[in-house]
Amino acid sequence: MTFISTLIGIIGAIALFFYAITSNTDNFIIFISPTSVAMVLGGTAAATIISYNMKEFVTAIFALFRTFSEERDNHSTLRSDIKRFIEWSQIYRQQGLTAVSNSLTNKEKKNEFLTYCLEQITAGYDSKEIRYLISNRIEADFSRRTQSAKVLHTMASYSPAFGMVGTIIGLIIMLDNMDGDITALGKGLALALITTLYGVMLAQLIFRPAAVHIFKKMEGEYLRHQLWCDGFVFMMEKADALTIQDRLNALINPKAYYDMASEQS
C-alpha cells in the first residue's frame, strides 16, 4: 500500500500543478527554466554537503528514491513475528538454542539484527544483559538510520532559500536592463519568480514528504526491533506461549493481535 499511496500523492500533486497552469495560461513554456532548476538543486546540494558530508548526502539521495519502493504492511509483519517467537520459544525449551538457529529461514538468516541478537544469546549473557545489549543496539540503529530523514529535512529548508536567491539574481538582472524595452519587464519578473516556485515545490513535494516517509518507516522498524528484544528475553526466560503472545501483543495495534486459538482452530 505504501507504493500506491506514494504514487497517488505524486500524481495528484503534479496534476493539480498542471491544472493550475493550463487553466490560466496557454504559454506553458514560461514555467520551464533549466537554469532555475540548476540553481535550486545545485545550491541545495552544496549547502547540504557543507552541513553534513558527501557520504550522508548520497545516502539520503538513495533513501529518497527508495521511498517509491513497496513495503509490506507492518501489522501483518508484527503478527508473523509474534507467531515465530512462540515457535522459537517451544523449540528453545525442548531442543536448545542451536535448534532455534537451525530453524531460521534463509530470509531470517540474512537479517543483520536478528543475527546479532542470536549471537549475543550464544555468547552466554543472561536475559537482563541481553535486554541491555539489544536495547542499546536498537537506539544506535534508529539514530543512524534516521540520519537520512534529517538530511532531507535540511534540504527542504534550503531549497526555498536558494529559490529566493535565484529570484533576487533575476530581479537584479531585470532592473539592470530597465533602460531597454519596458514591456519585457513582466516576462523577466515571471522568469525570476520561477526559481522560488521550483524551490518551494521541491521542498514541499519531494524533500519534506520523503523525510517524513523515512522517519515513519524507521519508527516501524524501531517498534519491530523492540518486539524482537522482548521476544528473545521471554524465550530465554522460558515463558509459556500464552505469556509471550499477550506480552508481545501489547506492543502492536489491538486490531492486529495474534491469537493462537484462532490459528489452531
LOMAR-196977 format. One record per residue (C-alpha): residue number from 0; residue in three letters; x, y, z. Coordinates in steps of 0.05 Angstrom, whole numbers, plus 5000, padded with zeros to 4 digits. Each point is the difference from the previous one (the first is absolute). Example, Ala and Ser with C-alpha at 12.3 -4.5 7.8 and 13.67 -1.06 7.14 Angstrom:
<nodes>
+-----+--------+------+-------+------+
| num | residu | east | north |   up |
+-----+--------+------+-------+------+
|   0 |    ALA | 5246 |  4910 | 5156 |
|   1 |    SER | 5027 |  5069 | 4987 |
+-----+--------+------+-------+------+
</nodes>
This chain:
<nodes>
+-----+--------+------+-------+------+
| num | residu | east | north |   up |
+-----+--------+------+-------+------+
|   0 |    MET | 5000 |  5000 | 5000 |
|   1 |    THR | 5058 |  5047 | 5012 |
|   2 |    PHE | 5020 |  5000 | 4927 |
|   3 |    ILE | 4928 |  5013 | 4977 |
|   4 |    SER | 4989 |  5058 | 5049 |
|   5 |    THR | 5066 |  5031 | 4981 |
|   6 |    LEU | 4984 |  4995 | 4926 |
|   7 |    ILE | 4930 |  5029 | 5011 |
|   8 |    GLY | 5028 |  5058 | 5039 |
|   9 |    ILE | 5053 |  5018 | 4947 |
|  10 |    ILE | 4952 |  4993 | 4941 |
|  11 |    GLY | 4947 |  5041 | 5037 |
|  12 |    ALA | 5049 |  5056 | 5016 |
|  13 |    ILE | 5027 |  5003 | 4929 |
|  14 |    ALA | 4930 |  4998 | 4971 |
|  15 |    LEU | 4979 |  5058 | 5044 |
|  16 |    PHE | 5062 |  5039 | 4980 |
|  17 |    PHE | 4986 |  4991 | 4926 |
|  18 |    TYR | 4926 |  5016 | 5009 |
|  19 |    ALA | 5018 |  5066 | 5032 |
|  20 |    ILE | 5045 |  5016 | 4941 |
|  21 |    THR | 4956 |  4977 | 4943 |
|  22 |    SER | 4938 |  5033 | 5028 |
|  23 |    ASN | 5033 |  5068 | 5002 |
|  24 |    THR | 5048 |  5005 | 4942 |
|  25 |    ASP | 5017 |  4971 | 4933 |
|  26 |    ASN | 5073 |  5019 | 5006 |
|  27 |    PHE | 5025 |  4937 | 5036 |
|  28 |    ILE | 5073 |  5010 | 4980 |
|  29 |    ILE | 5009 |  5056 | 5050 |
|  30 |    PHE | 4998 |  4949 | 5056 |
|  31 |    ILE | 5060 |  4962 | 4973 |
|  32 |    SER | 5068 |  5027 | 5021 |
|  33 |    PRO | 5060 |  4953 | 5002 |
|  34 |    THR | 5041 |  5057 | 5031 |
|  35 |    SER | 4952 |  5006 | 5058 |
|  36 |    VAL | 5000 |  4925 | 5011 |
|  37 |    ALA | 5076 |  4999 | 5000 |
|  38 |    MET | 5005 |  5059 | 5049 |
|  39 |    VAL | 4951 |  4969 | 5050 |
|  40 |    LEU | 5026 |  4929 | 4997 |
|  41 |    GLY | 5073 |  5021 | 4997 |
|  42 |    GLY | 4994 |  5050 | 5057 |
|  43 |    THR | 4960 |  4951 | 5043 |
|  44 |    ALA | 5050 |  4944 | 4988 |
|  45 |    ALA | 5060 |  5045 | 5015 |
|  46 |    ALA | 4971 |  5026 | 5064 |
|  47 |    THR | 4980 |  4930 | 5023 |
|  48 |    ILE | 5069 |  4972 | 4987 |
|  49 |    ILE | 5029 |  5057 | 5041 |
|  50 |    SER | 4951 |  4985 | 5056 |
|  51 |    TYR | 5013 |  4925 | 5000 |
|  52 |    ASN | 5049 |  4964 | 4954 |
|  53 |    MET | 5000 |  4968 | 4931 |
|  54 |    LYS | 4985 |  4929 | 5026 |
|  55 |    GLU | 4940 |  5022 | 5041 |
|  56 |    PHE | 4974 |  5041 | 4941 |
|  57 |    VAL | 5006 |  4942 | 4950 |
|  58 |    THR | 4967 |  4953 | 5050 |
|  59 |    ALA | 4942 |  5048 | 5008 |
|  60 |    ILE | 4991 |  5005 | 4925 |
|  61 |    PHE | 4997 |  4924 | 4993 |
|  62 |    ALA | 4951 |  4998 | 5058 |
|  63 |    LEU | 4958 |  5052 | 4963 |
|  64 |    PHE | 4993 |  4955 | 4940 |
|  65 |    ARG | 4985 |  4939 | 5044 |
|  66 |    THR | 4937 |  5035 | 5025 |
|  67 |    PHE | 4968 |  4977 | 4935 |
|  68 |    SER | 5011 |  4926 | 5018 |
|  69 |    GLU | 4944 |  4957 | 5025 |
|  70 |    GLU | 5000 |  4976 | 5072 |
|  71 |    ARG | 4962 |  4947 | 5036 |
|  72 |    ASP | 4945 |  5019 | 5048 |
|  73 |    ASN | 5032 |  5010 | 5068 |
|  74 |    HIS | 4942 |  4969 | 5038 |
|  75 |    SER | 5004 |  4934 | 4963 |
|  76 |    THR | 5075 |  4999 | 5009 |
|  77 |    LEU | 4995 |  5008 | 5076 |
|  78 |    ARG | 4946 |  4946 | 5004 |
|  79 |    SER | 5047 |  4953 | 4963 |
|  80 |    ASP | 5057 |  5019 | 5048 |
|  81 |    ILE | 4958 |  4982 | 5061 |
|  82 |    LYS | 4982 |  4933 | 4969 |
|  83 |    ARG | 5074 |  4987 | 4987 |
|  84 |    PHE | 5020 |  5016 | 5071 |
|  85 |    ILE | 4948 |  4952 | 5027 |
|  86 |    GLU | 5029 |  4946 | 4954 |
|  87 |    TRP | 5072 |  5017 | 5020 |
|  88 |    SER | 4983 |  4999 | 5074 |
|  89 |    GLN | 4972 |  4930 | 4993 |
|  90 |    ILE | 5062 |  4977 | 4962 |
|  91 |    TYR | 5046 |  5034 | 5051 |
|  92 |    ARG | 4967 |  4965 | 5059 |
|  93 |    GLN | 5002 |  4932 | 4967 |
|  94 |    GLN | 5065 |  5000 | 4959 |
|  95 |    GLY | 5041 |  5062 | 5018 |
|  96 |    LEU | 5029 |  5060 | 4964 |
|  97 |    THR | 5034 |  4961 | 4945 |
|  98 |    ALA | 4933 |  4972 | 4977 |
|  99 |    VAL | 4972 |  5071 | 4998 |
| 100 |    SER | 5057 |  5022 | 4955 |
| 101 |    ASN | 4989 |  4941 | 4955 |
| 102 |    SER | 4926 |  5016 | 4994 |
| 103 |    LEU | 5013 |  5069 | 4969 |
| 104 |    THR | 4978 |  5010 | 4928 |
| 105 |    ASN | 5050 |  5026 | 4948 |
| 106 |    LYS | 4969 |  5069 | 5005 |
| 107 |    GLU | 5006 |  5000 | 5076 |
| 108 |    LYS | 5073 |  4979 | 4996 |
| 109 |    LYS | 5014 |  5061 | 4957 |
| 110 |    ASN | 4969 |  5047 | 5051 |
| 111 |    GLU | 5058 |  5036 | 5032 |
| 112 |    PHE | 4963 |  5020 | 5063 |
| 113 |    LEU | 4971 |  4930 | 5012 |
| 114 |    THR | 5069 |  4970 | 4990 |
| 115 |    TYR | 5029 |  5050 | 5051 |
| 116 |    CYS | 4948 |  4980 | 5052 |
| 117 |    LEU | 5015 |  4926 | 4993 |
| 118 |    GLU | 5075 |  5013 | 5003 |
| 119 |    GLN | 4992 |  5036 | 5067 |
| 120 |    ILE | 4957 |  4944 | 5028 |
| 121 |    THR | 5052 |  4949 | 4976 |
| 122 |    ALA | 5054 |  5039 | 5036 |
| 123 |    GLY | 4969 |  4980 | 5066 |
| 124 |    TYR | 4970 |  5065 | 5026 |
| 125 |    ASP | 4940 |  4994 | 5046 |
| 126 |    SER | 4932 |  5030 | 4982 |
| 127 |    LYS | 5012 |  5067 | 5035 |
| 128 |    GLU | 5066 |  5010 | 4964 |
| 129 |    ILE | 4968 |  4979 | 4934 |
| 130 |    ARG | 4945 |  5052 | 5009 |
| 131 |    TYR | 5053 |  5053 | 5015 |
| 132 |    LEU | 5043 |  4982 | 4939 |
| 133 |    ILE | 4943 |  4994 | 4951 |
| 134 |    SER | 4967 |  5065 | 5025 |
| 135 |    ASN | 5065 |  5038 | 4990 |
| 136 |    ARG | 5006 |  4971 | 4930 |
| 137 |    ILE | 4928 |  5021 | 4985 |
| 138 |    GLU | 5013 |  5072 | 5021 |
| 139 |    ALA | 5066 |  5004 | 4961 |
| 140 |    ASP | 4967 |  4971 | 4937 |
| 141 |    PHE | 4942 |  5049 | 5005 |
| 142 |    SER | 5045 |  5060 | 5008 |
| 143 |    ARG | 5044 |  4979 | 4941 |
| 144 |    ARG | 4944 |  4981 | 4952 |
| 145 |    THR | 4959 |  5063 | 5013 |
| 146 |    GLN | 5059 |  5042 | 4978 |
| 147 |    SER | 4975 |  4999 | 4928 |
| 148 |    ALA | 4934 |  5030 | 5024 |
| 149 |    LYS | 5038 |  5056 | 5035 |
| 150 |    VAL | 5040 |  5014 | 4937 |
| 151 |    LEU | 4937 |  5004 | 4957 |
| 152 |    HIS | 4967 |  5046 | 5051 |
| 153 |    THR | 5060 |  5045 | 4994 |
| 154 |    MET | 4995 |  4999 | 4924 |
| 155 |    ALA | 4926 |  5019 | 5007 |
| 156 |    SER | 5020 |  5061 | 5039 |
| 157 |    TYR | 5056 |  5020 | 4952 |
| 158 |    SER | 4965 |  4993 | 4933 |
| 159 |    PRO | 4949 |  5057 | 5009 |
| 160 |    ALA | 5057 |  5044 | 5023 |
| 161 |    PHE | 5040 |  4986 | 4937 |
| 162 |    GLY | 4937 |  5010 | 4960 |
| 163 |    MET | 4997 |  5070 | 5030 |
| 164 |    VAL | 5073 |  5011 | 4984 |
| 165 |    GLY | 4986 |  4984 | 4927 |
| 166 |    THR | 4941 |  5048 | 5001 |
| 167 |    ILE | 5043 |  5056 | 5028 |
| 168 |    ILE | 5053 |  4988 | 4947 |
| 169 |    GLY | 4947 |  5002 | 4946 |
| 170 |    LEU | 4971 |  5065 | 5028 |
| 171 |    ILE | 5068 |  5032 | 5002 |
| 172 |    ILE | 5013 |  4981 | 4927 |
| 173 |    MET | 4930 |  5024 | 4981 |
| 174 |    LEU | 5009 |  5068 | 5035 |
| 175 |    ASP | 5067 |  5009 | 4967 |
| 176 |    ASN | 4965 |  4995 | 4933 |
| 177 |    MET | 4945 |  5049 | 5016 |
| 178 |    ASP | 5029 |  5051 | 4952 |
| 179 |    GLY | 4980 |  4952 | 4943 |
| 180 |    ASP | 4932 |  4973 | 4981 |
| 181 |    ILE | 4952 |  5013 | 5058 |
| 182 |    THR | 4950 |  4950 | 4973 |
| 183 |    ALA | 5051 |  4945 | 5013 |
| 184 |    LEU | 4999 |  5013 | 5075 |
| 185 |    GLY | 4938 |  4958 | 5012 |
| 186 |    LYS | 5030 |  4941 | 4966 |
| 187 |    GLY | 5065 |  5009 | 5036 |
| 188 |    LEU | 4965 |  5004 | 5068 |
| 189 |    ALA | 4961 |  4936 | 4985 |
| 190 |    LEU | 5064 |  4964 | 4982 |
| 191 |    ALA | 5034 |  5024 | 5064 |
| 192 |    LEU | 4942 |  4974 | 5044 |
| 193 |    ILE | 5003 |  4931 | 4968 |
| 194 |    THR | 5063 |  4986 | 5042 |
| 195 |    THR | 4961 |  5011 | 5064 |
| 196 |    LEU | 4944 |  4955 | 4973 |
| 197 |    TYR | 5050 |  4944 | 4987 |
| 198 |    GLY | 5030 |  5007 | 5069 |
| 199 |    VAL | 4933 |  4996 | 5035 |
| 200 |    MET | 4976 |  4942 | 4957 |
| 201 |    LEU | 5063 |  4959 | 5013 |
| 202 |    ALA | 4996 |  5014 | 5074 |
| 203 |    GLN | 4926 |  4985 | 5011 |
| 204 |    LEU | 4989 |  4946 | 4948 |
| 205 |    ILE | 5066 |  4962 | 5000 |
| 206 |    PHE | 5048 |  5012 | 5057 |
| 207 |    ARG | 4954 |  5009 | 5060 |
| 208 |    PRO | 4950 |  4944 | 4983 |
| 209 |    ALA | 5059 |  4952 | 4988 |
| 210 |    ALA | 5030 |  5019 | 5067 |
| 211 |    VAL | 4934 |  4986 | 5035 |
| 212 |    HIS | 4993 |  4934 | 4963 |
| 213 |    ILE | 5070 |  4977 | 5020 |
| 214 |    PHE | 4989 |  5020 | 5073 |
| 215 |    LYS | 4933 |  4963 | 5002 |
| 216 |    LYS | 5033 |  4938 | 4970 |
| 217 |    MET | 5055 |  5003 | 5053 |
| 218 |    GLU | 4949 |  5007 | 5055 |
| 219 |    GLY | 4967 |  4936 | 4975 |
| 220 |    GLU | 5067 |  4965 | 4999 |
| 221 |    TYR | 5015 |  5027 | 5070 |
| 222 |    LEU | 4935 |  4970 | 5027 |
| 223 |    ARG | 5014 |  4934 | 4965 |
| 224 |    HIS | 5070 |  4996 | 5031 |
| 225 |    GLN | 4971 |  5014 | 5068 |
| 226 |    LEU | 4952 |  4943 | 4990 |
| 227 |    TRP | 5059 |  4955 | 4982 |
| 228 |    CYS | 5038 |  5022 | 5061 |
| 229 |    ASP | 4942 |  4981 | 5046 |
| 230 |    GLY | 4988 |  4936 | 4961 |
| 231 |    PHE | 5071 |  4976 | 5009 |
| 232 |    VAL | 5000 |  5018 | 5074 |
| 233 |    PHE | 4935 |  4961 | 5011 |
| 234 |    MET | 5029 |  4942 | 4961 |
| 235 |    MET | 5062 |  4998 | 5044 |
| 236 |    GLU | 4957 |  5004 | 5062 |
| 237 |    LYS | 4960 |  4941 | 4972 |
| 238 |    ALA | 4934 |  5036 | 5005 |
| 239 |    ASP | 4939 |  4960 | 4978 |
| 240 |    ALA | 4968 |  5013 | 4932 |
| 241 |    LEU | 4940 |  5038 | 5028 |
| 242 |    THR | 5044 |  5048 | 5039 |
| 243 |    ILE | 5042 |  5014 | 4938 |
| 244 |    GLN | 4938 |  5011 | 4958 |
| 245 |    ASP | 4968 |  5049 | 5049 |
| 246 |    ARG | 5064 |  5038 | 5017 |
| 247 |    LEU | 5019 |  5009 | 4927 |
| 248 |    ASN | 4928 |  5017 | 4979 |
| 249 |    ALA | 5004 |  5059 | 5048 |
| 250 |    LEU | 5051 |  5032 | 4953 |
| 251 |    ILE | 4957 |  5000 | 4937 |
| 252 |    ASN | 4933 |  5027 | 4976 |
| 253 |    PRO | 4943 |  4963 | 5035 |
| 254 |    LYS | 4968 |  4987 | 4932 |
| 255 |    ALA | 5062 |  4960 | 4980 |
| 256 |    TYR | 5005 |  4957 | 5063 |
| 257 |    TYR | 5025 |  4929 | 4989 |
| 258 |    ASP | 4954 |  4947 | 5029 |
| 259 |    MET | 5026 |  4929 | 5006 |
| 260 |    ALA | 4931 |  4972 | 5011 |
| 261 |    SER | 4973 |  5026 | 4934 |
| 262 |    GLU | 5063 |  4977 | 4964 |
| 263 |    GLN | 4992 |  4929 | 5026 |
| 264 |    SER | 4925 |  4995 | 4987 |
+-----+--------+------+-------+------+
</nodes>
